[in-house]
Amino acid sequence: MRAKTVDRIATAVIVCVAGFIILLLAALLGYLLVRGLGHISFDFLTSAPQALKAGGGIGPQLFNSVFLLVLTMIITVPLGIGAGIYMSEYAKDNKLTAFIRLIVEVLSSFPSIVIGLFGLLVIVNTFGFGYSLLSGALALTIFNLPMMVRLTEQSLRSVPKEQKEAGLALGLSRWKTITSVMIPVALPSIVTGSILAAGRVFGEAAALLFTAGMSSPRLDFSNWNPLSPTSPLNPMRPAETLAVHIWKINSEGLAPDAPEIAAGASAVLVIMVLLFNLGARWLGRVVYRKLTASK
Amino acid sequence: MNLPAPNSREDLATKPNKFRKHVMEELRGKAFVYFCVLLLVITIFSIVYFIASRGLTPFLSQGVSIKDMLFGLKWKPEGNPPLFGALPFLFGSFATSILAAVIAAPLGFCAAVFMTEIMPKFGKSALQPAIELLAGIPSVVYGFVGLSVVVPFYRDTFPGQGIGIMAGATVLSIMILPTVTTIATDALRSLPNGLKEGSYALGATRWQTIYRMILPTALPSLLTGVVLGIARAFGEALAVQMVIGNAPHIPHSLFESATTLTSIITQSMGNTTSGSLHNNALWSLALILLLMTFLFVFIVRVLERRVKR
């Protein structure tokens, strides 16, 4: 009888903890949305921030975040998929491969601030890229690459062996087999994973403080020449992203409505991350259906 | 059966060509993937090399002793003579991350047990997405919530200003909860079914089975999750920096302003000139962070070896 009572108590405690976690998430999202949504308006999303007056927006920051994300993914995806293909298809089962695996693991556990500092030292100063979108994108690439590699490797490994063997038996080269037989099968999970990785990039700030910089020069959104310093498309300009902006106004914001701006910007950031999460699942399913003719 | 005539003249003519095409294709592909991997390897070596070369300068040529840095209590980089005692930062980093793990580990284990043993269906449809969303929320947002909810709550409930190690640990514990939970869930799912069934067949209750069979068997994997959580908490910069108060001394209570390695780097790196002693000392702190990462990866590897055995 006693054992049964203990069992009931323990079950109740565990169920309570699980409920608590769900409530915690609901409270967190609820708090952010309730506090933030009231401040979000078209004007808030498009106008430039104000240093000392109330009423500043987050327009340039939002644009910078998206643009930086695109730049980062353009660099990361090919490199990550390439290295992932190596790890799953070309790597022999020897010490060198074990070592590379260790390296990927270490790289993925580096604190993002350390990667930011490396970016400051090498990309910003030694390469002379300065505080710029490109420096930020390269730093985020380092931050994101291990995840892409592991993701690609796992997706390729989950491709049925028969499909690969069939490709090779037809006389295709190994590379051709990978690109036209295996990648299409692995694509849904690669797409889902890359979008989730993109969500992580979107919210990253520590690696960007010292690479993309904490200031945003005045942007002229009618100037689409990527070489002009005021053009939003210029990759060599400093760019403060949304996440960095939230950090900055929380720690040194002087505008009288800084808490509201922080709340609004946090809500925007969280909504974007939610969209990335949902989008990843949805797109993964769509790609899967397209490529496998199953429902 | 009508098989196509083998080796028609056309086929023979194009064969060497096709063969060469395939070889070229293979070579190009191989070159590309080797290039990617080489880049990865170069990147990590240059990270270690560059940070070590800057971080070791204070010890090698600027007369700061390693012992003073690791055990010194005073951080006065602009003083005369400048003092670089990083013990308060080390203490803050360890205190926040270990406390965070102490909070997050039981929660994570309970969540994992809930998802695998008690209500797998509901767990999969409600708790797992919740955990995944928690993992996706950016750290600055956690910092913002910490600053506007957790800190005022502690300020009103406990003596002190609310900022400090406890606030940092609370925020971090929510941030590392997904790491701990995911790894614990995977570990519990991969246990052989016979183990559980045997225990039930002997008449054990569910809790007895969980407590006596499942947790001890999965312990190394559970610890892996906790270590990874501590590693993440140790390296987290902005969320902690926002709620911990940033006073460079060892606090007397959990609700008193303190500092971590990451927050002092975040705060001071932008304000010091490159190459100065102060700046190089900050790189030494970054080097300590780097070495701690190696240590955490090593511990995880050791634990994983025990899982395999």
Interface residues (C-beta under 8 A of the other chain):
Chain A: A3 K4 V6 D7 A10 T11 V13 I14 V15 V17 A18 F20 I21 I22 L24 L25 L28 L29 Y31 L32 R35 P78 L79 G80 G82 A83 I85 Y86 M87 E89 Y90 I100 L102 I103 V104 E105 V106 L107 S109 F110 P111 S112 I113 V114 I115 L117 F118 L120 L121 V122 N125 I142 L145 V149 G171 L172 S173 R174 W175 K176 I178 T179 L196 G199 R200 F202 G203 E204 A205 A206 L209 F210 M214 A243 V244 I246 W247 N250 S251 P259 A262 A263 S266 L269 V270 V273 L274 F276 N277
Chain B: H22 V23 E25 E26 R28 G29 K30 F32 V33 Y34 F35 C36 V37 L39 L40 V41 T43 I44 S46 I47 F50 I51 R54 P106 L107 C110 A111 V113 F114 M115 I118 M119 G123 A126 L127 A130 I131 E132 L133 L134 G136 I137 P138 S139 V140 V141 G143 F144 V145 L147 S148 V149 I174 L177 A204 T205 R206 W207 Q208 I210 Y211 L228 A231 R232 F234 G235 E236 A237 L238 Q241 M242 T262 I265 T266 M269 G270 S274 W283 A286 L289 L290 T293 F294 F296 V297 R301
